């Protein structure tokens, strides 16, 4: 019975410690005020925009490289066919 009481006390202490640690961490990064929810939504919006920008840039690079490769193949074919 005493071990159960000790475990329960330890769990309670762990919860209090983790809760105060989380509050301190949020305070340290400036997310402890009433505007924290809005700040997090804005951060997520910026992060989503960044991810979309990376995806779009990656697609543009692949598309450009594909066009260059196909252009080189076309030019090489033209040169081989015409003998120029």
Secondary structure by P-SEA (a helix, b strand, c coil): caaaaaaaaaaaaaaaaaaaaaaaaaaaacccccaaaaaaaaaaaaaaaaaaaaaaaaaaaaaaaaaaaaaaaaaaaaaaaacc
